[in-house]
Amino acid sequence: MAFIMKNIDWKRKLTSRKFWAAVVGFVTPTMLAFGVSDSVVTQVAGIIMAGATCIAYIIGEGLVDSNRTDSTESEDENNG
């Protein structure tokens, strides 16, 4: 099990719209099966998607910043 968990690219997974659609696709019918009202299910799905958007933005900005730092360091090495 630990071997499988090491091979997961979490940055890619957490920024995937398909992953979050799958999460919503699992959570919402499960909630409906337990008798949760439609309005609560809709709110939960909205919260999940809003959270996914924030996570994707944060990871995306982190990658951009990381690449910017890497390219700046490369330029400094080439100029120095």
C-alpha distances in whole Angstrom, upper triangle without the diagonal:
4,5,5,7,9,10,12,15,16,20,20,18,20,23,23,25,23,20,23,25,22,21,25,25,22,24,27,27,25,28,31,29,30,33,33,36,36,37,34,32,34,34,30,29,32,30,26,28,30,27,26,29,29,25,26,30,28,26,28,31,29,28,32,33,31,32,36,35,34,37,39,38,39,42,43,42,44,47,47
4,5,5,6,9,10,14,14,18,19,17,19,22,22,25,24,21,23,25,23,22,26,26,24,25,29,29,27,30,33,32,32,35,35,37,37,38,35,33,35,34,30,30,32,30,27,28,30,27,25,28,28,24,25,28,27,24,27,29,26,26,30,30,28,30,33,32,31,34,36,35,36,39,40,39,41,44,44
4,6,5,7,9,13,14,18,18,17,19,22,22,25,24,21,23,26,23,23,27,27,25,27,30,31,29,31,34,33,34,37,37,39,39,40,37,35,36,36,32,31,33,31,28,29,31,28,26,29,29,25,25,28,27,24,26,29,26,25,29,30,27,29,32,31,30,33,35,34,34,38,39,37,39,42,42
4,5,5,7,11,12,16,16,14,17,19,19,22,20,17,20,22,19,19,23,23,21,23,27,27,26,28,31,30,31,34,34,36,36,37,34,31,33,33,29,28,30,29,25,26,28,25,23,26,26,23,23,26,25,22,24,27,25,24,28,29,27,28,31,31,30,32,35,34,34,38,39,38,40,43,43
4,5,6,9,10,13,14,12,14,17,17,20,19,16,18,21,19,18,22,22,21,22,25,26,25,27,30,30,30,33,32,35,34,35,32,30,31,30,27,26,28,26,23,24,26,22,20,23,23,20,20,23,22,19,22,25,22,22,25,26,24,26,29,29,28,31,33,32,33,36,37,36,38,41,41
4,6,8,10,13,14,13,15,18,18,22,21,18,20,23,21,21,24,25,24,25,29,30,28,30,33,33,34,37,35,38,37,38,35,33,34,33,30,29,30,28,25,26,27,24,22,24,24,20,21,24,22,19,21,24,21,20,24,25,22,23,27,26,25,28,30,29,30,33,34,33,35,38,38
4,6,9,12,12,11,14,16,16,20,19,16,19,22,20,20,24,24,23,25,28,29,28,30,33,33,34,37,36,38,37,38,35,32,33,33,30,28,30,28,25,25,27,24,21,24,24,20,20,23,22,18,20,23,21,19,23,24,22,23,26,26,24,27,30,29,29,32,34,33,34,37,38
4,6,9,9,8,11,13,13,16,15,13,16,18,16,16,20,21,20,22,25,26,25,27,30,30,31,34,32,35,34,34,32,29,29,29,26,24,26,24,21,21,23,20,18,20,20,17,16,20,19,16,17,20,19,17,21,22,20,21,25,25,24,26,29,29,29,32,34,33,35,38,38
4,6,6,6,9,10,11,15,14,12,15,18,17,17,20,21,21,22,25,27,27,28,31,32,32,35,33,35,34,34,32,29,29,29,26,24,25,24,20,20,21,19,16,18,18,15,14,17,16,12,14,17,15,14,17,19,17,18,21,22,20,23,26,25,26,29,30,30,32,34,35
4,5,5,6,8,10,13,14,11,13,16,15,15,18,20,19,20,23,25,24,26,29,29,30,32,30,32,31,31,29,26,26,26,23,21,22,20,17,17,18,15,13,15,15,11,11,14,13,10,12,15,14,13,17,18,16,18,21,21,21,24,26,26,27,29,31,31,33,35,36
4,6,5,6,9,12,14,12,13,16,16,16,19,21,21,22,24,27,26,27,30,31,32,34,32,33,32,31,29,27,27,26,23,21,22,20,17,17,17,15,12,13,13,9,8,11,10,7,9,12,10,9,13,14,13,15,18,18,18,20,23,23,24,26,28,28,30,32,33
4,6,5,6,10,11,10,12,14,15,15,18,19,20,21,23,25,26,27,29,31,32,34,32,33,31,31,29,27,26,26,23,21,21,20,17,16,17,16,12,13,14,11,9,12,12,9,10,13,13,11,14,16,15,16,19,20,20,21,24,25,25,28,29,30,31,33,35
4,6,5,9,9,6,9,12,11,12,15,16,16,17,20,22,22,24,26,27,28,30,28,30,28,28,26,24,23,23,20,18,19,18,15,14,16,14,11,13,14,11,10,13,13,11,12,16,15,14,17,19,18,19,22,23,23,25,28,28,29,31,33,33,35,37,38
4,6,8,10,7,8,11,12,11,13,16,16,16,19,21,21,22,25,26,27,29,27,28,26,26,24,22,21,21,18,16,16,15,12,11,13,10,7,9,10,7,7,10,10,8,10,13,13,13,16,18,18,19,22,23,23,25,27,28,29,31,33,33,35,37,38
4,6,9,8,8,11,13,13,14,17,18,18,20,23,23,24,26,28,29,31,28,29,27,27,25,23,22,21,19,17,16,16,13,11,12,11,7,8,9,7,4,8,9,7,8,11,12,11,14,16,16,17,20,21,21,23,25,27,27,29,31,32,33,35,37
4,5,5,7,9,10,11,13,14,16,17,19,21,22,23,25,26,28,29,27,28,26,26,24,22,21,21,19,16,16,16,13,11,13,13,9,10,12,10,8,11,13,11,11,15,16,15,17,19,19,20,22,24,24,26,28,29,30,32,34,35,36,38,39
4,5,5,6,9,10,11,12,14,15,16,19,20,21,22,24,26,27,25,25,23,23,22,19,18,18,17,13,14,14,11,9,12,12,8,9,12,11,9,12,14,13,13,17,18,17,19,22,22,23,25,27,27,28,31,32,33,34,37,38,38,40,42
4,6,5,6,9,10,10,12,14,15,17,18,20,21,23,25,26,24,25,23,23,22,19,18,19,17,14,15,16,13,11,14,14,11,12,15,14,12,16,18,16,16,20,21,20,22,25,25,25,28,30,29,31,33,35,35,37,39,40,40,43,44
4,5,5,6,9,10,11,12,14,16,17,18,20,22,23,25,23,24,22,23,21,18,18,19,16,13,15,15,11,11,14,13,9,12,14,12,11,15,16,15,16,19,20,19,22,24,24,25,27,29,29,30,33,34,34,37,39,39,40,43,44
4,5,5,6,8,10,10,12,14,15,16,18,20,21,23,21,21,19,20,18,15,15,15,13,10,11,11,8,7,10,9,7,9,12,11,10,14,15,15,16,19,20,20,22,24,24,25,28,29,30,31,34,35,36,38,39,40,42,44,45
4,5,5,6,9,10,11,13,14,15,17,18,20,21,20,20,18,18,18,14,14,15,13,9,11,12,9,8,12,12,10,12,15,14,13,16,19,18,18,22,23,23,24,27,28,28,30,32,33,34,36,38,38,40,42,43,44,46,48
4,5,5,6,9,10,11,12,14,16,17,19,21,19,20,19,20,18,15,15,17,14,11,14,14,11,11,15,14,12,14,17,16,15,19,20,19,20,24,24,24,26,29,29,30,32,34,34,35,38,39,39,42,44,44,45,48,49
4,5,5,6,9,11,11,12,14,16,17,19,17,19,17,18,16,13,14,14,11,9,12,12,8,9,13,12,10,13,15,14,15,18,19,18,20,23,23,24,26,28,28,30,32,33,34,36,38,39,40,42,43,44,46,48,49
4,5,5,6,9,10,10,12,14,15,17,15,16,14,15,13,10,10,11,9,6,9,10,7,8,11,12,10,13,16,15,16,19,20,20,21,24,25,26,28,30,30,31,34,35,36,37,40,41,42,44,45,46,48,50,51
4,6,6,7,9,11,11,13,15,16,15,16,14,16,15,11,12,14,12,9,12,13,11,11,15,15,14,16,19,18,18,22,23,23,24,27,28,28,30,32,33,34,36,38,38,40,42,43,44,46,48,49,50,52,53
4,6,6,6,9,10,11,13,15,14,16,15,17,15,12,13,15,12,10,14,14,12,13,16,16,15,18,20,19,20,23,24,24,25,28,29,29,31,33,33,35,37,39,39,41,43,44,45,47,49,49,51,53,54
4,6,5,6,9,10,11,13,11,13,13,14,12,9,11,12,9,8,12,12,9,12,15,14,14,17,19,18,20,23,24,23,25,28,28,29,31,33,34,35,37,39,39,41,43,44,45,47,49,50,51,53,54
4,5,5,6,9,10,11,9,10,9,11,10,6,8,10,8,7,11,12,10,12,15,15,15,18,20,20,21,24,25,26,27,29,30,31,33,35,36,37,39,41,41,43,45,46,47,49,51,52,53,55,57
4,5,5,6,9,10,10,11,10,13,12,9,11,13,12,11,14,16,14,16,19,19,19,21,24,23,24,27,29,29,30,33,33,34,36,38,39,40,42,44,44,46,48,49,50,52,54,55,56,58,59
4,5,5,6,9,9,12,12,14,12,10,13,14,12,12,15,16,14,17,20,19,19,22,24,23,25,28,29,29,30,33,34,34,37,38,39,40,42,44,44,46,48,49,50,52,54,55,56,58,59
4,5,5,7,5,8,9,11,9,7,10,12,9,10,14,14,13,16,18,18,19,22,23,23,25,27,28,29,31,33,34,35,37,38,39,41,43,44,45,47,49,50,51,53,54,55,57,59,60
4,5,5,5,7,7,10,10,7,10,13,11,12,15,16,16,18,20,21,21,24,26,26,27,30,31,31,33,35,36,37,39,41,42,43,45,47,47,49,51,52,53,55,57,58,60,61,63
4,5,8,10,11,14,13,11,14,16,15,15,18,19,18,21,23,23,24,26,28,28,29,32,33,33,35,38,38,39,41,43,43,45,47,48,49,51,53,54,55,57,59,60,61,63,64
4,6,9,11,14,12,11,14,16,14,15,19,19,18,21,23,23,24,27,28,28,30,32,33,34,36,38,38,39,42,43,44,46,48,49,49,52,53,54,56,58,59,60,62,64,65
4,6,9,12,10,10,13,15,14,15,18,19,19,22,24,24,25,28,29,29,31,33,34,35,37,39,40,41,43,45,45,47,49,50,51,53,55,56,57,59,61,62,63,65,66
4,7,8,7,7,10,11,11,13,15,16,16,19,20,21,22,25,26,26,28,30,31,32,34,36,37,38,40,42,43,44,46,47,49,50,52,53,55,57,58,59,61,62,64
4,5,5,6,9,10,11,12,14,16,17,19,20,21,23,25,26,27,29,31,32,33,35,36,38,39,41,42,43,45,47,48,49,51,53,54,55,57,59,60,62,63,64
4,5,5,6,9,10,11,12,14,15,17,18,20,21,23,24,26,27,29,30,32,33,35,36,37,39,41,42,43,45,46,48,49,51,52,54,55,57,58,60,61,63
4,5,5,6,9,10,11,12,14,15,16,18,20,21,23,24,26,27,29,30,31,33,35,36,37,39,41,42,43,45,46,48,49,51,52,54,55,57,58,60,61
4,5,5,6,9,10,10,12,14,15,16,18,20,21,22,24,26,27,28,30,32,33,34,36,37,39,40,42,43,45,46,48,49,51,52,54,55,57,58,59
4,5,5,6,9,10,11,12,14,15,16,18,20,21,22,24,26,27,28,30,32,33,34,36,37,39,40,42,43,45,46,48,49,51,52,54,55,57,58
4,5,5,6,9,10,11,12,14,15,17,18,20,21,23,24,26,27,29,30,32,33,35,36,37,39,41,42,43,45,47,48,49,51,53,54,55,57
4,5,5,6,9,10,10,12,14,15,17,18,20,21,23,24,25,27,29,30,31,33,34,36,37,39,40,42,43,45,46,48,49,51,52,54,55
4,5,5,6,9,10,10,12,14,15,16,18,20,21,22,24,26,27,28,30,31,33,34,36,37,39,40,42,43,45,46,48,49,51,52,53
4,5,5,6,9,10,11,12,14,15,16,18,20,21,22,24,26,27,28,30,31,33,34,36,37,39,40,42,43,45,46,48,49,51,52
4,5,5,6,8,10,11,12,14,15,17,18,20,21,22,24,26,27,28,30,31,33,35,36,37,39,41,42,43,45,47,48,49,51
4,5,5,6,8,10,11,12,14,15,16,18,20,21,22,24,26,27,28,30,31,33,34,36,37,39,40,42,43,45,47,48,49
4,6,5,6,9,10,10,12,14,15,16,18,20,21,22,24,26,27,28,30,31,33,34,36,37,39,40,42,43,45,46,48
4,5,5,6,9,10,10,12,14,15,16,18,20,21,22,24,25,27,28,30,31,33,34,36,37,39,40,42,43,45,46
4,5,5,6,9,10,11,12,14,15,17,18,20,21,23,24,26,27,29,30,32,33,35,36,37,39,41,42,43,45
4,5,5,6,9,10,11,12,14,15,16,18,20,21,22,24,26,27,28,30,31,33,35,36,37,39,41,42,43
4,5,5,6,8,10,11,12,14,15,16,18,20,21,22,24,26,27,28,30,31,33,34,36,37,39,40,42
4,5,5,6,9,10,10,12,14,15,16,18,20,21,22,24,26,27,28,30,31,33,34,36,37,39,40
4,5,5,6,9,10,11,12,14,15,16,18,20,21,22,24,26,27,28,30,31,33,35,36,37,39
4,5,5,6,8,10,11,12,14,15,16,18,20,21,22,24,26,27,29,30,32,33,35,36,37
4,6,5,6,8,10,11,12,14,15,16,18,20,21,22,24,26,27,28,30,32,33,34,36
4,6,5,6,8,10,10,12,14,15,16,18,20,21,22,24,26,27,28,30,31,33,34
4,5,5,6,9,10,10,12,14,15,16,18,20,21,22,24,26,27,29,30,31,33
4,5,5,6,9,10,10,12,14,15,16,18,20,21,22,24,26,27,29,30,31
4,5,5,6,9,10,11,12,14,15,17,18,20,21,23,24,26,27,29,30
4,5,5,6,8,10,10,12,14,15,16,18,20,21,22,24,26,27,28
4,5,5,6,9,10,10,12,14,15,16,18,20,21,23,24,26,27
4,5,5,6,8,10,10,12,14,15,16,18,20,21,22,24,25
4,5,5,6,9,10,11,12,14,15,16,18,20,21,22,24
4,5,5,6,9,10,10,12,14,15,16,18,20,21,22
4,5,5,6,9,10,11,12,14,15,17,18,20,21
4,5,5,6,8,10,10,12,14,15,16,18,20
4,5,5,6,9,10,11,12,14,15,16,18
4,6,5,6,9,10,11,12,14,15,16
4,5,5,6,9,10,11,12,14,15
4,5,5,6,9,10,11,12,14
4,5,5,6,9,10,11,12
4,5,5,6,9,10,10
4,5,5,6,9,10
4,5,5,6,8
4,5,5,6
4,6,5
4,6
4
